[in-house]
Amino acid sequence: MNDINRIERLMQSKITRRTALFTAGYGLAISTALWGCAKSDTAQQQTSNSPQASASPQANVSTDGKVFHVVRSKQLTALAALEKRGTLEKALEPLGFAVSWDEYLAGPQQLEALNAGSLDLALTAESPPVFSQAAGAPLVYLAAVPVNGRLISLLVPTTSTAKSIADLKGKRIAFQKASIGHYLTVKALQREGLELSDVESVFLPPPDAASAFASGSVDAWFIWEPFVTRTVQKKIGRVLLDGGNGLRDTTNFYSTRREFLEKHPEVLKVFFEELEKTELWAKANPKAITELLAPVTQLDPASLKVMYDKTDEWGVKPITSQIITKQQEVADLWFSLNLIPKKVDVKQGFLTDAEYAKVIPEIILAKA
């Protein structure tokens, strides 16, 4: 049995009780739209990367037991710097909230946890929210983050003779289902006049995709930083193409579930106030942030500086009509490929201007 089948069967056999109950509750829609989430939850627990394992020991202590669960970033982001600097914890003390930084394998797993109530704030690319909405989750888009496409790459082995994605026709490409890697694979193939069906999609969360790629069980891997730099530095793979030159035409999103938004808008507003301060700090202090996040990303500051220089802009962006229109195009794409069970109206996940004003600081809204 090859490595991919071994990995998939091992993970499938150990689906957690929480994930199984969640999947049963949503039936066929969840199993279609969030197929990869249940399996990778188990891998998350097996590698001690579950939210409980990754949160700091004092994260679940507050004056009245209230905890704000925020996704942990292990990339070169202001969100990762916000955790390391500890300013959010201090800012939320007057509201009686502690902060728990919870780690997930990728965007789809975050949004499964968000819907289940074990995560309050997620940061994902454009596709996971669409799959979540297709599954009926009450997701709310809060704000956008511009992302440089050069930070997401299609890797091939160093020995590969491929010169473009067209050379991978009929080959096995690994990526997390419903992730930016999945989306950019589709877009890159379309540029060459090809379709997703022209390659064999191998749905694996990042750690398992890394193992499959290193063992030669897949022919390519579409993944984000810092996985790209680590793989290249170890001479396991090389970059065939990245999301630059207009290939990536979307943003990342901060999102929450509607229940948390309605109960705690003040917590979200404090979060975005502190995040924007950290975004501005990151923009002004390249040396400091690369040194701060070297342990987080497992890359040296020099390598992080190269990645930092690829980042065109820092700062949170407000939701605009253009962003909503683009997100609808993403949803329509996935529906046209029969990868979500129903047509999604993404507007159901966005708020009115008055609603956004309650949770997004004016300094961010003014950027519209």
C-alpha positions in Angstrom: 0.0 0.0 0.0 1.4 3.4 -0.9 2.1 6.2 1.6 -0.9 8.2 0.8 -3.4 5.4 1.4 -1.6 4.4 4.6 -1.9 8.0 5.9 -5.5 8.4 4.9 -6.6 5.0 6.4 -4.7 5.6 9.6 -6.3 9.1 10.1 -9.7 7.9 9.0 -9.7 5.2 11.6 -9.1 7.6 14.5 -11.7 10.3 13.9 -12.4 12.1 17.2 -15.8 11.8 18.9 -16.3 15.5 18.7 -15.7 15.6 15.0 -17.9 12.6 14.4 -20.8 14.2 16.3 -20.4 17.4 14.4 -20.3 15.6 11.1 -23.4 13.6 11.9 -25.3 16.8 12.9 -24.8 18.3 9.5 -25.1 15.2 7.4 -24.1 15.0 3.8 -23.4 18.7 3.4 -20.7 18.7 6.0 -19.1 15.4 4.8 -18.9 17.0 1.3 -17.7 20.4 2.2 -15.5 19.7 5.1 -14.2 16.2 4.2 -10.6 16.9 5.2 -11.4 18.4 8.6 -12.3 15.3 10.6 -9.2 13.4 9.5 -6.7 16.1 10.3 -8.3 16.8 13.7 -6.9 13.4 14.7 -3.5 14.2 13.4 -3.7 17.4 15.3 -4.2 15.6 18.5 -1.6 12.9 17.8 1.1 15.6 17.3 0.0 17.5 20.5 -1.1 20.4 18.3 -4.7 20.4 19.6 -6.1 23.7 20.9 -5.8 22.4 24.5 -2.2 21.4 24.0 -1.1 24.5 22.2 -2.7 27.1 24.5 -0.5 28.6 27.1 -1.1 27.2 30.7 -2.6 30.4 32.0 -4.7 31.0 28.9 -7.9 29.6 30.5 -7.9 31.7 33.6 -9.8 35.0 33.9 -11.6 36.8 36.7 -15.0 35.3 35.7 -14.0 32.4 33.6 -14.5 34.1 30.2 -12.1 33.0 27.4 -11.6 34.4 23.9 -10.3 31.6 21.7 -8.2 33.0 18.9 -6.4 31.0 16.2 -2.7 30.7 16.6 -0.6 31.8 13.6 2.8 30.2 13.0 3.6 32.4 10.0 5.1 35.8 9.5 2.0 37.7 10.4 0.9 40.5 12.7 -1.4 38.0 14.4 1.6 35.8 15.4 3.3 39.0 16.7 0.2 40.0 18.6 0.4 36.7 20.6 4.1 37.0 21.3 3.8 40.6 22.4 1.0 39.9 24.9 -0.9 43.2 24.4 -4.3 41.6 23.6 -4.4 39.9 27.0 -3.8 43.2 28.8 -6.4 45.0 26.6 -9.1 42.4 27.4 -8.5 42.4 31.2 -11.0 45.2 31.8 -13.7 43.1 30.0 -12.9 40.1 32.2 -11.7 38.0 29.3 -8.6 35.8 29.1 -7.1 34.7 25.7 -6.5 31.2 24.5 -4.3 30.9 21.4 -5.5 27.7 19.7 -3.6 25.9 16.9 -5.1 24.2 13.9 -3.6 22.5 10.8 -5.3 24.8 8.2 -8.3 27.0 7.4 -10.9 24.2 7.1 -10.1 22.8 10.5 -10.4 26.3 12.0 -13.8 26.8 10.6 -15.0 23.4 11.8 -13.9 24.5 15.3 -15.5 27.9 14.8 -18.8 26.4 14.0 -18.6 23.9 16.8 -18.0 26.7 19.3 -14.4 25.9 20.3 -12.8 28.8 18.4 -14.0 32.4 18.4 -11.8 34.0 15.8 -10.3 32.4 12.6 -7.9 33.6 10.0 -8.2 31.8 6.7 -7.8 32.3 2.9 -10.9 32.8 0.7 -12.0 29.2 0.1 -12.6 27.8 3.6 -15.4 30.3 4.4 -17.2 29.3 1.2 -17.1 25.6 2.0 -18.2 26.5 5.6 -21.1 28.5 4.3 -22.1 25.7 1.9 -22.3 23.4 4.9 -24.8 25.8 6.6 -22.4 27.3 9.2 -23.4 30.7 10.6 -20.0 32.3 9.6 -19.5 36.0 9.6 -16.7 37.8 7.6 -15.2 40.5 9.8 -12.2 42.0 7.9 -9.8 41.3 5.2 -6.0 41.0 5.0 -4.1 41.7 1.8 -1.7 38.8 1.1 1.2 38.6 -1.4 0.7 35.7 -3.7 4.5 35.0 -3.7 4.1 33.6 -0.2 2.2 30.6 -1.6 4.0 28.2 -3.9 3.7 25.0 -6.0 6.7 22.8 -5.1 8.1 20.0 -7.1 11.0 17.7 -6.1 14.5 19.1 -6.8 14.9 16.3 -9.3 11.7 17.1 -11.2 12.0 18.1 -14.9 8.7 20.0 -14.8 9.0 23.6 -16.1 5.3 24.6 -15.7 2.2 23.2 -14.2 1.2 21.9 -17.6 4.0 19.4 -17.2 2.2 17.9 -14.2 -0.8 16.8 -16.3 -1.8 13.4 -15.0 0.4 13.8 -11.9 -0.5 13.8 -8.2 -0.7 17.3 -6.6 -1.1 17.5 -2.8 -2.9 20.3 -1.0 -5.4 20.8 1.8 -8.9 20.5 0.5 -10.7 23.9 0.4 -7.4 25.8 1.0 -5.6 28.5 -0.9 -3.4 25.7 -2.3 -6.5 24.1 -3.8 -7.8 27.4 -5.2 -4.4 28.4 -6.8 -4.0 24.9 -8.3 -7.3 25.5 -10.1 -6.3 29.0 -11.2 -2.8 27.9 -12.4 -4.3 25.1 -14.4 -6.8 27.4 -16.0 -4.0 29.7 -17.1 -2.6 26.8 -19.1 -5.9 25.8 -20.6 -6.3 22.8 -18.3 -8.8 21.7 -15.7 -8.5 20.4 -12.2 -9.5 17.0 -13.6 -6.3 17.0 -15.6 -4.3 16.3 -12.5 -4.9 13.9 -9.6 -5.8 15.9 -6.4 -4.5 14.5 -3.2 -6.2 16.0 -0.2 -3.8 16.1 2.8 -3.3 18.6 5.6 0.1 20.3 5.6 2.1 18.0 7.9 0.9 14.9 6.0 1.4 16.5 2.7 5.0 17.4 3.7 5.7 13.7 4.5 4.1 12.5 1.3 6.1 15.0 -0.7 9.4 14.1 1.0 8.8 10.4 0.4 7.9 10.9 -3.3 4.3 9.7 -2.9 3.1 12.9 -4.6 4.6 14.8 -7.6 3.9 18.3 -6.4 2.6 20.2 -3.4 0.8 23.6 -3.3 1.5 25.2 0.1 2.2 28.4 2.0 5.0 29.8 4.0 6.9 28.8 6.1 6.6 25.3 4.6 7.9 26.6 1.3 11.1 28.0 2.6 11.8 25.1 5.0 11.3 22.6 2.1 13.6 24.5 -0.2 16.3 25.0 2.4 16.3 21.3 3.1 16.8 20.7 -0.7 13.7 18.5 -0.8 11.9 20.6 -3.3 12.0 23.7 -5.5 9.4 26.3 -6.4 7.8 25.6 -9.8 5.5 28.7 -9.5 3.9 30.9 -6.9 0.8 33.0 -6.5 2.5 36.2 -7.8 1.9 38.0 -11.1 -1.8 38.2 -10.4 -2.4 34.5 -10.0 -3.7 35.1 -6.5 -6.5 37.6 -6.8 -8.1 37.2 -3.3 -7.5 38.1 0.3 -7.4 36.4 3.6 -10.3 36.8 6.1 -10.8 37.2 9.8 -14.1 35.5 10.7 -16.2 34.5 13.6 -19.6 32.8 14.2 -22.7 35.0 14.5 -23.5 33.9 18.0 -20.1 35.2 19.3 -20.5 38.4 17.4 -23.9 39.1 18.9 -22.8 38.3 22.4 -19.4 39.9 22.5 -18.9 42.7 19.9 -16.8 44.6 22.4 -14.2 41.8 22.5 -13.9 41.7 18.8 -13.4 45.5 18.6 -10.6 45.4 21.2 -9.0 42.6 19.2 -9.0 44.6 16.0 -7.7 47.7 17.8 -4.7 45.7 19.2 -4.2 43.9 15.9 -4.0 47.2 13.9 -1.5 48.5 16.3 0.6 45.4 15.8 0.2 45.7 12.0 1.6 49.2 12.1 4.4 48.1 14.4 5.3 45.2 12.1 5.4 47.6 9.1 7.8 49.9 10.9 10.0 47.2 12.6 11.2 44.5 10.1 14.2 43.5 12.1 12.2 43.2 15.4 9.4 41.1 14.0 11.7 38.7 12.2 13.6 38.1 15.4 10.4 37.8 17.4 8.9 35.2 15.1 12.0 33.1 14.3 11.1 30.6 17.0 7.4 30.6 15.9 8.2 29.8 12.2 11.3 27.7 12.9 13.2 29.9 10.4 16.2 32.1 11.0 15.7 35.9 11.0 17.6 36.2 7.6 15.1 33.8 5.9 12.2 35.7 7.5 13.6 39.0 6.2 13.4 37.6 2.7 9.8 36.7 3.3 9.1 40.0 4.9 10.4 41.8 1.8 7.8 40.0 -0.3 5.0 41.5 1.8 3.7 44.5 -0.1 1.5 45.9 2.7 0.6 45.4 6.3 -2.7 46.3 7.9 -6.2 45.0 8.2 -8.7 46.1 5.5 -12.4 46.7 5.9 -14.9 44.7 3.9 -15.9 46.4 0.6 -18.3 45.7 -2.2 -15.4 44.7 -4.4 -14.3 42.1 -1.8 -17.8 40.7 -1.6 -18.0 40.5 -5.4 -14.7 38.6 -5.6 -15.8 36.2 -2.8 -18.9 35.4 -4.7 -16.8 34.6 -7.8 -14.8 32.2 -5.6 -18.0 30.5 -4.4 -19.4 30.2 -7.9 -16.1 28.6 -9.0 -16.3 25.9 -6.4 -19.9 25.2 -7.2 -19.1 25.0 -10.9 -16.6 22.3 -10.0 -19.1 20.4 -8.0 -17.0 20.7 -4.9 -19.6 22.3 -2.7 -23.1 20.8 -2.4 -25.1 23.9 -3.2 -24.8 27.4 -4.7 -23.7 29.9 -2.0 -24.8 33.5 -1.5 -21.8 34.8 0.3 -23.6 38.0 1.3 -25.3 36.1 4.0 -22.0 36.1 5.8 -21.3 39.8 5.5 -22.7 42.6 7.7 -24.2 46.0 7.2 -22.1 49.1 7.6 -23.8 49.8 10.9 -23.0 46.3 12.2 -19.4 46.6 11.1 -19.1 49.9 12.9 -19.8 48.0 16.2 -16.8 45.7 15.9 -14.3 47.3 13.5 -12.4 50.3 14.7 -12.7 53.6 12.8 -9.0 53.5 11.9 -9.7 50.4 9.8 -13.1 51.4 8.4 -11.5 54.6 7.1 -9.4 52.6 4.7 -12.4 51.7 2.6 
